[in-house]
Amino acid sequence: MGLELYLDLLSQPCRAIYIFAKKNGIPFQLRTVELLKGQHLSDAFAQVNPLKKVPALKDGDFTLSESVAILLYLFHKYKVPDYWYPQDLQARARVDEYLAWQHTALRRNCLRALWHKVMLPVVMGEQISSELLAATLAELDVTLQVLEDKFLQDKAFLVGPQISLADLVAITELMHVSVGLWGLAAKFLKADPSWLHGTGEWKLQ
């Protein structure tokens, strides 16, 4: 059995892995795990990832969880362009720095904004106070400013002149706020935006 990726494309870390694998021509079998149906809680999936979370990877008898670990595993195993995770020590350290920061900053606050603005009031019918929503959005604004001031600055990408894993993880988080309800990562691939080629640039608006 070849490489298997257990993903739900509603999940932004899953989308990052899916896009990375597709863009770099990495052969894999997609194993869809539907979070909304609770499939990640099944005993069968627990055999792949005892933590019962997506994403997860299975490569023969080897299994792996956590999105950053999976991205790095794929980078090291397959022949992909160096710019995704630069060989230069300091450039690589900048990628690592962003990946460490985003877990408790951008990822957390994008997810909170989505839940407080859309998921809870619109999908689940739960009222969110205007004060809580305002505080959530204000916190997201602060985080986005840090992203721009510290990491992006005046560069085309977060780390140097080309796309890296840092950019891929960042853009899937930012997309999640506006398209998280649909999780159509395939649309982004079909649209073939220039940043997927490691060219062009992106700026916060």
MINUVO-235922 format. One line per 8 residues: for each residue x, y, z of N, C-alpha, C, O. Coordinates in nm, 3 decimals. Layout:
<lumkes>
X:Y:Z:X:Y:Z:X:Y:Z:X:Y:Z; ...
</lumkes>
This chain:
<lumkes>
0.085:-0.120:0.000:0.000:0.000:0.000:0.088:0.124:0.000:0.184:0.133:0.077; 0.057:0.221:-0.087:0.135:0.344:-0.094:0.094:0.444:0.011:0.032:0.410:0.112; 0.131:0.567:-0.014:0.102:0.675:0.079:-0.048:0.701:0.087:-0.116:0.713:-0.016; -0.100:0.710:0.209:-0.241:0.741:0.232:-0.251:0.867:0.318:-0.183:0.878:0.420; -0.335:0.960:0.276:-0.358:1.082:0.352:-0.503:1.085:0.398:-0.595:1.081:0.317; -0.521:1.093:0.527:-0.654:1.097:0.588:-0.689:1.243:0.614:-0.633:1.306:0.704; -0.782:1.295:0.534:-0.810:1.438:0.534:-0.960:1.466:0.530:-1.039:1.385:0.483; -0.996:1.583:0.581:-1.126:1.642:0.556:-1.097:1.783:0.506:-1.039:1.863:0.580
-1.135:1.815:0.385:-1.098:1.943:0.327:-1.173:2.061:0.387:-1.152:2.175:0.345; -1.262:2.035:0.483:-1.315:2.144:0.564:-1.209:2.200:0.658:-1.220:2.313:0.706; -1.107:2.121:0.684:-1.001:2.157:0.778:-0.888:2.227:0.706:-0.837:2.176:0.606; -0.849:2.345:0.755:-0.743:2.420:0.688:-0.607:2.349:0.690:-0.537:2.356:0.589; -0.565:2.281:0.798:-0.440:2.205:0.790:-0.447:2.091:0.688:-0.348:2.060:0.622; -0.564:2.030:0.675:-0.582:1.926:0.573:-0.568:1.984:0.433:-0.508:1.923:0.345; -0.624:2.103:0.412:-0.613:2.166:0.281:-0.469:2.199:0.248:-0.427:2.184:0.133; -0.392:2.242:0.346:-0.251:2.273:0.322:-0.176:2.149:0.274:-0.097:2.156:0.181
-0.202:2.037:0.339:-0.136:1.912:0.300:-0.182:1.867:0.163:-0.100:1.824:0.081; -0.310:1.877:0.136:-0.366:1.836:0.006:-0.306:1.919:-0.108:-0.263:1.865:-0.209; -0.304:2.051:-0.089:-0.248:2.140:-0.191:-0.100:2.111:-0.212:-0.053:2.106:-0.326; -0.025:2.092:-0.103:0.118:2.065:-0.114:0.143:1.936:-0.192:0.229:1.932:-0.280; 0.070:1.833:-0.160:0.088:1.705:-0.228:0.050:1.715:-0.375:0.122:1.665:-0.462; -0.062:1.777:-0.403:-0.108:1.791:-0.542:-0.012:1.876:-0.624:0.026:1.840:-0.735; 0.026:1.989:-0.568:0.112:2.082:-0.641:0.247:2.020:-0.675:0.305:2.049:-0.779; 0.297:1.933:-0.587:0.429:1.874:-0.605:0.425:1.735:-0.668:0.526:1.665:-0.673
0.308:1.695:-0.714:0.297:1.567:-0.783:0.326:1.446:-0.697:0.376:1.345:-0.746; 0.297:1.456:-0.568:0.321:1.345:-0.476:0.205:1.246:-0.488:0.090:1.284:-0.466; 0.232:1.121:-0.523:0.123:1.024:-0.537:0.068:0.983:-0.400:0.145:0.949:-0.310; -0.062:0.986:-0.386:-0.122:0.946:-0.259:-0.265:0.901:-0.282:-0.329:0.937:-0.381; -0.312:0.823:-0.187:-0.452:0.782:-0.186:-0.525:0.868:-0.083:-0.491:0.867:0.035; -0.626:0.941:-0.128:-0.703:1.025:-0.036:-0.803:0.939:0.041:-0.885:0.870:-0.019; -0.795:0.944:0.172:-0.891:0.879:0.259:-0.971:0.988:0.329:-0.924:1.047:0.426; -1.089:1.014:0.282:-1.169:1.122:0.338:-1.225:1.081:0.474:-1.284:0.974:0.489
-1.205:1.167:0.571:-1.258:1.147:0.706:-1.351:1.265:0.733:-1.304:1.377:0.754; -1.481:1.243:0.733:-1.577:1.351:0.744:-1.599:1.388:0.891:-1.660:1.314:0.968; -1.547:1.505:0.926:-1.556:1.550:1.065:-1.701:1.572:1.109:-1.738:1.539:1.222; -1.782:1.628:1.021:-1.920:1.657:1.058:-2.002:1.531:1.084:-2.105:1.536:1.150; -1.954:1.418:1.032:-2.020:1.290:1.058:-1.954:1.214:1.172:-1.995:1.103:1.205; -1.854:1.274:1.233:-1.786:1.210:1.345:-1.699:1.092:1.307:-1.668:1.009:1.392; -1.659:1.083:1.181:-1.580:0.967:1.136:-1.441:0.963:1.202:-1.380:0.857:1.211; -1.393:1.079:1.247:-1.263:1.082:1.314:-1.267:1.017:1.452:-1.163:0.987:1.510
-1.387:0.995:1.503:-1.402:0.934:1.636:-1.419:0.782:1.630:-1.433:0.717:1.733; -1.417:0.727:1.510:-1.442:0.584:1.495:-1.322:0.501:1.541:-1.208:0.549:1.543; -1.349:0.378:1.577:-1.241:0.286:1.617:-1.148:0.258:1.500:-1.027:0.239:1.519; -1.204:0.254:1.379:-1.121:0.227:1.261:-1.018:0.337:1.241:-0.902:0.309:1.213; -1.061:0.464:1.254:-0.966:0.574:1.236:-0.866:0.582:1.351:-0.752:0.624:1.332; -0.909:0.541:1.469:-0.818:0.542:1.584:-0.699:0.449:1.562:-0.595:0.467:1.626; -0.712:0.350:1.474:-0.600:0.263:1.441:-0.494:0.339:1.363:-0.376:0.304:1.367; -0.536:0.443:1.291:-0.442:0.526:1.216:-0.388:0.638:1.304:-0.267:0.662:1.307
-0.477:0.704:1.375:-0.437:0.812:1.465:-0.513:0.800:1.596:-0.630:0.836:1.603; -0.447:0.750:1.699:-0.512:0.735:1.830:-0.564:0.866:1.888:-0.650:0.866:1.976; -0.510:0.980:1.838:-0.558:1.110:1.885:-0.694:1.145:1.825:-0.760:1.239:1.870; -0.735:1.069:1.723:-0.866:1.086:1.658:-0.883:1.227:1.601:-0.987:1.291:1.618; -0.779:1.273:1.533:-0.781:1.404:1.468:-0.725:1.392:1.328:-0.640:1.307:1.300; -0.774:1.477:1.239:-0.715:1.489:1.106:-0.632:1.618:1.105:-0.661:1.713:1.177; -0.528:1.619:1.021:-0.488:1.519:0.923:-0.409:1.405:0.985:-0.360:1.414:1.098; -0.398:1.298:0.908:-0.313:1.186:0.946:-0.254:1.126:0.820:-0.311:1.136:0.711
-0.140:1.064:0.836:-0.068:1.003:0.724:-0.039:0.858:0.756:-0.007:0.824:0.870; -0.049:0.773:0.656:-0.010:0.633:0.668:0.077:0.599:0.547:0.035:0.615:0.433; 0.197:0.554:0.574:0.293:0.519:0.469:0.346:0.380:0.500:0.444:0.364:0.573; 0.281:0.279:0.443:0.312:0.142:0.481:0.268:0.118:0.624:0.151:0.136:0.658; 0.362:0.076:0.708:0.331:0.053:0.850:0.351:0.178:0.935:0.324:0.177:1.055; 0.398:0.285:0.873:0.429:0.408:0.946:0.309:0.501:0.945:0.249:0.525:0.840; 0.273:0.554:1.061:0.164:0.652:1.071:0.216:0.779:1.136:0.312:0.776:1.214; 0.152:0.890:1.103:0.198:1.019:1.152:0.079:1.113:1.163:-0.010:1.112:1.078
0.077:1.194:1.267:-0.026:1.296:1.285:0.040:1.433:1.294:0.163:1.443:1.292; -0.040:1.536:1.303:0.002:1.676:1.311:0.045:1.729:1.175:0.134:1.673:1.110; -0.020:1.836:1.132:-0.005:1.887:0.996:0.137:1.929:0.962:0.185:1.900:0.852; 0.204:1.999:1.053:0.340:2.044:1.023:0.434:1.925:1.010:0.519:1.922:0.921; 0.420:1.828:1.098:0.503:1.707:1.089:0.480:1.635:0.957:0.574:1.584:0.897; 0.354:1.631:0.912:0.322:1.564:0.785:0.382:1.640:0.668:0.439:1.580:0.577; 0.369:1.772:0.668:0.427:1.852:0.560:0.578:1.832:0.552:0.633:1.818:0.443; 0.645:1.829:0.666:0.790:1.811:0.667:0.829:1.670:0.623:0.930:1.651:0.556
0.749:1.572:0.660:0.773:1.434:0.616:0.765:1.426:0.464:0.851:1.365:0.400; 0.662:1.486:0.408:0.646:1.483:0.262:0.760:1.560:0.193:0.809:1.517:0.089; 0.799:1.672:0.252:0.910:1.749:0.194:1.038:1.667:0.189:1.108:1.664:0.088; 1.068:1.599:0.300:1.194:1.525:0.309:1.191:1.397:0.227:1.295:1.355:0.175; 1.076:1.335:0.214:1.071:1.207:0.143:1.070:1.223:-0.009:1.130:1.143:-0.080; 1.002:1.326:-0.057:0.984:1.340:-0.201:1.070:1.455:-0.255:1.106:1.547:-0.182; 1.100:1.448:-0.382:1.182:1.550:-0.445:1.095:1.670:-0.482:1.035:1.675:-0.589; 1.090:1.763:-0.392:1.012:1.885:-0.414:1.107:2.004:-0.414:1.217:1.994:-0.360
1.067:2.115:-0.474:1.157:2.232:-0.480:1.202:2.277:-0.342:1.126:2.274:-0.245; 1.326:2.319:-0.337:1.389:2.359:-0.211:1.320:2.478:-0.145:1.325:2.492:-0.023; 1.255:2.564:-0.225:1.200:2.686:-0.167:1.090:2.659:-0.064:1.062:2.744:0.020; 1.028:2.541:-0.070:0.924:2.512:0.029:0.979:2.510:0.171:0.911:2.551:0.266; 1.102:2.462:0.186:1.167:2.454:0.319:1.316:2.474:0.294:1.391:2.376:0.284; 1.360:2.599:0.285:1.494:2.631:0.233:1.607:2.561:0.307:1.601:2.538:0.428; 1.713:2.528:0.231:1.832:2.468:0.290:1.910:2.570:0.373:1.976:2.534:0.471; 1.903:2.697:0.335:1.972:2.801:0.411:1.923:2.800:0.556:1.803:2.803:0.581
2.016:2.795:0.649:1.983:2.778:0.791:1.890:2.886:0.842:1.790:2.856:0.908; 1.921:3.011:0.812:1.841:3.120:0.866:1.704:3.129:0.799:1.605:3.159:0.865; 1.698:3.104:0.668:1.569:3.104:0.600:1.480:2.993:0.653:1.360:3.013:0.674; 1.539:2.875:0.675:1.462:2.764:0.730:1.415:2.796:0.871:1.303:2.761:0.910; 1.499:2.863:0.948:1.461:2.902:1.084:1.342:2.997:1.082:1.258:2.993:1.172; 1.334:3.083:0.981:1.221:3.175:0.969:1.091:3.098:0.938:0.985:3.132:0.990; 1.101:2.996:0.855:0.985:2.911:0.830:0.942:2.844:0.960:0.823:2.843:0.993; 1.038:2.787:1.032:1.008:2.722:1.159:0.945:2.819:1.259:0.852:2.785:1.331
0.998:2.941:1.261:0.945:3.043:1.352:0.798:3.070:1.324:0.716:3.074:1.416; 0.765:3.088:1.196:0.626:3.114:1.163:0.537:2.995:1.197:0.430:3.013:1.255; 0.580:2.874:1.162:0.499:2.756:1.188:0.474:2.736:1.337:0.368:2.687:1.376; 0.571:2.775:1.421:0.553:2.765:1.566:0.457:2.872:1.615:0.374:2.845:1.703; 0.466:2.993:1.561:0.382:3.104:1.605:0.236:3.086:1.567:0.147:3.116:1.646; 0.211:3.037:1.446:0.076:3.040:1.393:-0.024:2.953:1.469:-0.144:2.981:1.467; 0.024:2.849:1.536:-0.067:2.757:1.606:-0.153:2.829:1.708:-0.274:2.807:1.716; -0.090:2.917:1.787:-0.163:2.983:1.895:-0.198:3.128:1.861:-0.246:3.202:1.947
-0.175:3.168:1.737:-0.203:3.305:1.697:-0.300:3.309:1.580:-0.421:3.317:1.600; -0.249:3.302:1.458:-0.336:3.315:1.342:-0.439:3.203:1.336:-0.557:3.230:1.313; -0.397:3.080:1.355:-0.492:2.968:1.348:-0.602:2.983:1.452:-0.720:2.970:1.421; -0.564:3.010:1.573:-0.662:3.023:1.682:-0.760:3.135:1.654:-0.881:3.117:1.669; -0.711:3.251:1.613:-0.799:3.367:1.600:-0.883:3.364:1.473:-0.995:3.415:1.473; -0.832:3.305:1.366:-0.915:3.286:1.246:-1.031:3.191:1.277:-1.145:3.214:1.236; -1.000:3.085:1.350:-1.103:2.987:1.383:-1.209:3.046:1.475:-1.328:3.022:1.457; -1.166:3.124:1.573:-1.261:3.190:1.665:-1.351:3.286:1.588:-1.471:3.293:1.614
-1.293:3.360:1.495:-1.372:3.456:1.418:-1.477:3.384:1.334:-1.592:3.428:1.325; -1.438:3.273:1.272:-1.533:3.197:1.191:-1.648:3.144:1.277:-1.764:3.153:1.237; -1.615:3.090:1.392:-1.719:3.034:1.479:-1.811:3.142:1.535:-1.932:3.125:1.538; -1.754:3.254:1.579:-1.835:3.358:1.641:-1.916:3.438:1.540:-2.023:3.489:1.574; -1.868:3.450:1.418:-1.938:3.531:1.318:-2.033:3.449:1.231:-2.135:3.500:1.186; -1.999:3.320:1.208:-2.078:3.241:1.113:-2.132:3.112:1.175:-2.253:3.091:1.179; -2.042:3.027:1.223:-2.084:2.893:1.262:-2.187:2.892:1.374:-2.292:2.828:1.361; -2.158:2.960:1.482:-2.252:2.957:1.596:-2.384:3.029:1.565:-2.490:2.969:1.584
-2.382:3.153:1.518:-2.511:3.222:1.496:-2.588:3.174:1.373:-2.710:3.164:1.378; -2.519:3.144:1.264:-2.587:3.112:1.139:-2.617:2.963:1.127:-2.728:2.923:1.093; -2.516:2.880:1.156:-2.532:2.737:1.135:-2.599:2.669:1.254:-2.686:2.584:1.236; -2.559:2.709:1.375:-2.610:2.640:1.494:-2.719:2.717:1.566:-2.778:2.667:1.661; -2.746:2.838:1.521:-2.855:2.916:1.579:-2.830:2.965:1.720:-2.925:2.993:1.793; -2.706:2.978:1.759:-2.672:3.027:1.893:-2.636:3.174:1.886:-2.558:3.216:1.800; -2.693:3.252:1.975:-2.668:3.395:1.978:-2.528:3.425:2.031:-2.484:3.367:2.130; -2.461:3.516:1.965:-2.331:3.564:2.010:-2.345:3.713:2.039:-2.393:3.788:1.954
-2.305:3.754:2.156:-2.322:3.894:2.192:-2.236:3.982:2.102:-2.129:3.941:2.056; -2.283:4.102:2.078:-2.208:4.195:1.994:-2.073:4.229:2.058:-1.975:4.253:1.987; -2.069:4.229:2.191:-1.943:4.258:2.260:-1.840:4.147:2.236:-1.723:4.174:2.212; -1.885:4.020:2.244:-1.794:3.908:2.222:-1.746:3.905:2.078:-1.628:3.883:2.052; -1.837:3.929:1.983:-1.798:3.930:1.843:-1.699:4.041:1.815:-1.601:4.021:1.743; -1.724:4.159:1.870:-1.633:4.272:1.849:-1.495:4.242:1.906:-1.394:4.275:1.845; -1.491:4.180:2.023:-1.363:4.146:2.085:-1.288:4.042:2.003:-1.166:4.048:1.988; -1.363:3.945:1.951:-1.301:3.840:1.869:-1.240:3.899:1.742:-1.128:3.865:1.706
-1.315:3.986:1.675:-1.267:4.047:1.551:-1.151:4.142:1.577:-1.060:4.154:1.496; -1.155:4.210:1.691:-1.045:4.300:1.726:-0.917:4.221:1.750:-0.808:4.263:1.711; -0.932:4.106:1.815:-0.815:4.020:1.840:-0.759:3.967:1.708:-0.637:3.957:1.692; -0.847:3.933:1.614:-0.801:3.889:1.484:-0.728:4.001:1.411:-0.627:3.977:1.346; -0.779:4.124:1.421:-0.713:4.237:1.357:-0.571:4.256:1.410:-0.478:4.282:1.334; -0.555:4.241:1.541:-0.422:4.254:1.602:-0.329:4.146:1.548:-0.214:4.173:1.515; -0.380:4.024:1.539:-0.299:3.912:1.489:-0.260:3.934:1.344:-0.146:3.906:1.305; -0.352:3.982:1.262:-0.322:4.009:1.122:-0.218:4.119:1.108:-0.135:4.116:1.017
-0.222:4.216:1.198:-0.122:4.322:1.195:0.016:4.268:1.230:0.116:4.308:1.170; 0.021:4.178:1.327:0.149:4.113:1.362:0.201:4.032:1.244:0.320:4.034:1.212; 0.109:3.960:1.178:0.148:3.882:1.061:0.212:3.971:0.955:0.314:3.935:0.896; 0.153:4.087:0.933:0.207:4.177:0.830:0.334:4.247:0.876:0.432:4.254:0.802; 0.334:4.298:0.999:0.448:4.378:1.047:0.571:4.294:1.074:0.683:4.334:1.040; 0.553:4.178:1.137:0.668:4.096:1.174:0.711:4.000:1.064:0.830:3.989:1.033; 0.615:3.932:1.004:0.650:3.823:0.912:0.651:3.867:0.765:0.749:3.843:0.694; 0.545:3.931:0.719:0.538:3.965:0.577:0.621:4.089:0.543:0.698:4.089:0.447
0.604:4.192:0.623:0.676:4.319:0.603:0.659:4.366:0.459:0.546:4.374:0.410; 0.768:4.398:0.390:0.757:4.446:0.253:0.799:4.340:0.152:0.833:4.372:0.038; 0.797:4.213:0.195:0.840:4.103:0.108:0.722:4.050:0.026:0.606:4.072:0.061; 0.755:3.981:-0.083:0.651:3.917:-0.164:0.589:3.799:-0.089:0.470:3.771:-0.102; 0.673:3.729:-0.011:0.628:3.613:0.066:0.682:3.623:0.208:0.765:3.709:0.238; 0.635:3.537:0.295:0.673:3.545:0.436:0.821:3.524:0.458:0.881:3.584:0.548; 0.882:3.438:0.375:1.025:3.410:0.391:1.091:3.425:0.254:1.095:3.331:0.175; 1.143:3.543:0.225:1.218:3.560:0.103:1.134:3.578:-0.022:1.016:3.613:-0.014
1.196:3.554:-0.139:1.133:3.586:-0.267:1.041:3.478:-0.322:0.975:3.501:-0.424; 1.033:3.361:-0.259:0.950:3.253:-0.310:0.861:3.195:-0.201:0.885:3.215:-0.082; 0.760:3.124:-0.245:0.667:3.061:-0.152:0.739:2.958:-0.066:0.837:2.897:-0.109; 0.690:2.939:0.055:0.743:2.837:0.145:0.627:2.770:0.217:0.511:2.807:0.197; 0.658:2.672:0.300:0.554:2.609:0.380:0.483:2.711:0.468:0.364:2.696:0.498; 0.555:2.813:0.511:0.494:2.917:0.594:0.379:2.985:0.519:0.272:3.006:0.577; 0.400:3.020:0.393:0.296:3.086:0.314:0.176:2.994:0.293:0.062:3.038:0.302; 0.203:2.868:0.264:0.095:2.773:0.240:0.006:2.758:0.363:-0.116:2.759:0.353
0.069:2.743:0.479:-0.008:2.730:0.603:-0.084:2.859:0.632:-0.198:2.855:0.677; -0.020:2.974:0.607:-0.086:3.102:0.633:-0.206:3.123:0.543:-0.313:3.163:0.590; -0.191:3.098:0.414:-0.299:3.129:0.321:-0.419:3.037:0.341:-0.532:3.080:0.321; -0.396:2.913:0.382:-0.512:2.826:0.408:-0.587:2.870:0.532:-0.709:2.853:0.540; -0.516:2.927:0.628:-0.584:2.982:0.747:-0.668:3.103:0.709:-0.783:3.116:0.751; -0.609:3.194:0.629:-0.680:3.316:0.591:-0.800:3.284:0.503:-0.905:3.347:0.515; -0.785:3.186:0.413:-0.897:3.144:0.330:-1.010:3.087:0.415:-1.127:3.099:0.379; -0.975:3.025:0.526:-1.073:2.954:0.608:-1.180:3.049:0.660:-1.296:3.010:0.674
-1.141:3.173:0.688:-1.237:3.269:0.742:-1.347:3.298:0.641:-1.463:3.312:0.678; -1.310:3.307:0.513:-1.408:3.344:0.411:-1.474:3.225:0.342:-1.587:3.237:0.293; -1.406:3.110:0.336:-1.464:2.996:0.264:-1.467:2.869:0.349:-1.484:2.759:0.296; -1.450:2.884:0.479:-1.444:2.767:0.565:-1.570:2.682:0.563:-1.563:2.561:0.587; -1.684:2.743:0.534:-1.808:2.666:0.531:-1.811:2.565:0.417:-1.878:2.463:0.427; -1.739:2.593:0.310:-1.743:2.506:0.194:-1.623:2.414:0.184:-1.637:2.300:0.139; -1.507:2.460:0.226:-1.387:2.375:0.223:-1.353:2.325:0.085:-1.308:2.211:0.070; -1.372:2.408:-0.016:-1.349:2.362:-0.153:-1.205:2.390:-0.194:-1.180:2.478:-0.277
-1.112:2.317:-0.139:-0.972:2.337:-0.175:-0.949:2.309:-0.323:-0.860:2.367:-0.385; -1.032:2.221:-0.380:-1.016:2.189:-0.522:-1.035:2.313:-0.608:-0.973:2.325:-0.713; -1.119:2.406:-0.565:-1.139:2.528:-0.642:-1.010:2.609:-0.650:-0.980:2.669:-0.753; -0.935:2.611:-0.539:-0.812:2.688:-0.539:-0.713:2.626:-0.637:-0.639:2.697:-0.705; -0.710:2.493:-0.642:-0.618:2.426:-0.732:-0.658:2.452:-0.878:-0.571:2.479:-0.962; -0.787:2.446:-0.908:-0.832:2.470:-1.045:-0.807:2.615:-1.085:-0.775:2.644:-1.200; -0.824:2.706:-0.988:-0.801:2.846:-1.019:-0.654:2.872:-1.050:-0.621:2.966:-1.123; -0.566:2.788:-0.995:-0.422:2.795:-1.022:-0.365:2.934:-0.999:-0.304:2.990:-1.090
-0.384:2.992:-0.880:-0.332:3.126:-0.854:-0.180:3.127:-0.858:-0.116:3.023:-0.839; -0.123:3.243:-0.883:0.022:3.250:-0.906:0.104:3.210:-0.785:0.217:3.164:-0.800; 0.047:3.228:-0.663:0.127:3.194:-0.546:0.154:3.045:-0.536:0.250:3.004:-0.471; 0.069:2.961:-0.599:0.095:2.817:-0.597:0.217:2.781:-0.681:0.273:2.673:-0.665; 0.257:2.872:-0.772:0.374:2.847:-0.855:0.501:2.903:-0.791:0.610:2.889:-0.846; 0.485:2.967:-0.675:0.602:3.028:-0.612:0.638:3.160:-0.676:0.750:3.208:-0.660; 0.542:3.221:-0.748:0.565:3.351:-0.810:0.458:3.446:-0.764:0.371:3.408:-0.686; 0.464:3.570:-0.811:0.365:3.668:-0.769:0.388:3.705:-0.623:0.497:3.685:-0.570
0.285:3.759:-0.560:0.298:3.795:-0.420:0.159:3.810:-0.360:0.059:3.815:-0.432; 0.154:3.816:-0.226:0.027:3.844:-0.161:0.048:3.943:-0.049:0.150:3.942:0.019; -0.048:4.029:-0.032:-0.044:4.130:0.073:-0.177:4.131:0.148:-0.282:4.101:0.091; -0.171:4.164:0.274:-0.293:4.177:0.351:-0.363:4.306:0.312:-0.298:4.408:0.287; -0.495:4.301:0.308:-0.571:4.419:0.271:-0.633:4.479:0.397:-0.702:4.581:0.389
</lumkes>
